[in-house]
Amino acid sequence: SEFLTPLSRLSEAEQDDYFRREAIAYMAAHPWRTAQLYGKKLLAFWWFSPQSGLWYPRSWLRLYRIWYVGLLLFVGLGFWAVGVQKEWARASIIPLFGFSIAFCQSLFLVEGRHRWEVEALLVVVAANGRSLVQGWATERIRRLETRSFNEPAA
């Protein structure tokens, strides 16, 4: 109540100033806790915040999580393929752009929808991972066909 009491006497602009001063004072007094909280928000940006799914059915969140985990798996494969192909110089703009958005967005409110602008970039990298898996599968099928085709009939 001692924090909220002055708010009733302040205009909206003064309230904004009040919140800013209080936030800066807290961060100056508790730098380690501020860094921890920022880390949690950054993690919530890339994963899911505690309030995810509160405004819609939980089943939608489960489906989205399945999709997102699959996307992240293909993103990992896509970045691995970029590293194998030694194309980091060309591909580095994608993670740099994504992380810069994440770092900036995590200073403010983080909800799932804030990640959507980065997910479009993740889909591009995931396509590289999907292409890698398709190449592996095609090569495996080709080897199996060649082996069974060249083996003598019994």
N, C-alpha and C positions, 0 to 999 in steps of 0.2 A: 504493500500500500504506500510506503514512503517513496517508492519509485514512481507510482502512477498518480499520486495526489497532485503534483504540479501540472500534470498534463491537462487537467480540466480547465485551467486558467490560461492556457497557451493557445495561440492561433495555430493553424496547420503548419505554417512555415517555422514558427517557433518550436513546435513539437518535433519537426524534422531536425532542427538544430539540436534540440535536447537529446534526441536519440543518437545523433552523430557524436555528440560530446560524451555521452555515457558509453557508447561502444568503443570509442578511442581510449577512454579512461580504463575500461575493462581490459582492452588489448595491451595497454601499457603496463597495467598491474599484473596481468597474467599471460605473459608471452608464450610460455610452454603450453598452457591450456588452449590458447588461441590457435597455436600450430596444430594441436591434436584435433580440435574441432574442425579446422580447415581441412585436415587430412580425411576426417570422416565425411565431410561434404564432397571432397574430391572423389572418394570411393563411391559415395552415393550417386555421383554423376555417372560413373562408369558401370555401376551395378544398379542397385535399387535402393531408394530411400525408404525409411520406415513408414512413410505415409503413402507409399505406392499402393494402388488398388483400393483406396478408401472411398473413392467416388464412383466406382463401377464394380461389377461383380468380380469376385476373387478368381473365378474361372478364366476371365479375360487376362488377368495378370499371369496365371499359370501358363496359358497359351503363349503369351508374349515372352515369358521367361524361356520357354522351350525354343521359340524362334530365335531369341537373342543369344542363348548359349550356342545354338547351331551357327549363328552368324559369327560369334567370337571364335569358334573352332575354325571356320573357314578363313577368318581374318588372320589367325595365327599361322595357318598353312600358307596364306598369301604372303605374309611378311617373311616367312621362312623361304619361300620360293624366290622372293626378291633378293634375299641375302645370298642364296645359292647362285643366282644369276648375276650377282654383283652389280645390281642396278640401284643401289641405295641412293646414289646422287639424284637420280630422277624421281624415285619414289619417296624421298624423305619429306617432301612438301605435305604429303597426306597426313602422316602422324604429327608433324609440326603444327599444321593447321588445326587438327583435332585436339591436340593437347592445349594449344593456346585458347581455344574456345572453352575447353574444360576448366582450365585454370581461371579464366575470367568469370565464367558462369558460376563456379564454385565460391566465388566471393559473395554471391548473392543467393537468393532462394534457389534450391535445387529440387526439381521434380523430373519425372521421366520424360516429359515433353521437351525439356531443355536439351536432351541428348539427341533428339531427332535430327537436328541440323548436322550432327557429326555422323549419325548412322548412315546417311547418304554416302559419305566418304568411306565408311566401313564396308558398305556393300560393294564398292569398287574394288577394295582390297580383297574382300571375300570372293569376288569373281575370279581373281587370280588364284586363290586357293582352290576353288571349285574346278578351275581349269587344270590345275595340278593333279587333283584327284581323278579327273576324267582321263588325263594322260596316263596315270598309273593303271587305271582300270582297263583302258584300251590296250596298253602294253601287256598286261596280264592275260587278257582274253586272246590276244594275238599269239602269245607264247603257248597257251593251252591248245589253241587251234592248230598251231604248227606242230606241236608234240603229238597230238592225237592223229593228225593227218599223216605224219611221217612214220608212225609206228605200224608195223605189219599187222594185218588182220589175223585173228586167232583161228 
